């Protein structure tokens, strides 16, 4: 499988926000995440970095 887990980076480290993410796409002023089960989540964030070997997507919340 090629899906990844999405984490939000903050002062307290990494917070898991969605598992088994299959799609990350820009939408409005943030990102839409969709996992392999069809669940969707919108977050006001930008991609910070990817760790493809570890199957992780790191996101950084946008300023309001």
Secondary structure, DSSP 8 states (H G I E B T S, - for coil): ---EEEEEEETTEEEEEEEEEEEEEEETTEEEEEETTS-EEEESEEEEEEETTTTEEEEEE---
